[in-house]
């Protein structure tokens, strides 16, 4: 495994023959891999921006519950 997931996956038959598996082009992983090969710099930028968005919200942001929607217990507004 790498820092971002599996790098390769192999299918091994009962006889011991090994085949490297590739994602289907129409799957999410296949589209991501194709985009990464076609546009490596843009793919890296998107990955970087995505990781920044995963950083928890700073404490100065107040979570406001929407009317008619119950807020989760883990994120209740004070």
N, C-alpha and C positions, 0 to 999 in steps of 0.2 A: 504494500500500500504506500501511497505517497501522502503528502500533506493535504491533497485535495481529493483523494479517493483512489480507486483501483486504476492502475495503469494498463494492465493487460489481464485477460481472462482466457484460459485454455480449456478445451474439452478433451479429456483423455478417454479413449475407448477402452473396453475390457482387454483388448490385445496390447494396449500401451501406446497406440498411435495418438499423437498430440496435434490438435488443431487450435490455432489462435482464433478466438471469437471476435467479431467486430460488431458494433451496434448497428441496428437497422437504420437506414438513412432517414426514415420518417419518424423515428423515435426522438425524444427530447435529447438524449445523449448523442445520437447520430447527427442531429442538426447542430448541436453545440460543437461537436468535433469537426464537422464540415466548415462551420463558420470560423473556427479557430485556425484551420488550415488555409482558408481563403483570405482571412483578415486577421492575422496574428496580433498586430498592434491594437486594433480596435477591440479584439477579444480580451486582451490583457487589461485595457482601460475599463471595459465593462466589469471584469472580475474585480478590479481594484475598487471601483465605485460601489459594487455590490457588497464588498467586505466592509466598506465604510458605513453603509446603511445598516449593517448588522450590529454596529456598536450601540449599546443601550442609550436611550434618550437621557440627556443630562437632567439633573434634578430640578432645573429651573423651568422645565416644561410641565405644565399642569394638564393632567388627563381629565377631560370633561366628558361625563357620561351623556349619551344621546337620549332624548326622551323616548320612552317606549322600549328601550333596549337595556337589559340588565347588564351591569358591568361585571367583568370577571373578578373573583375574589382576590386574585393576585395583583390586580392593577386598580384597586378601588381608589377613588379620589379621596383625599383626607377631609 
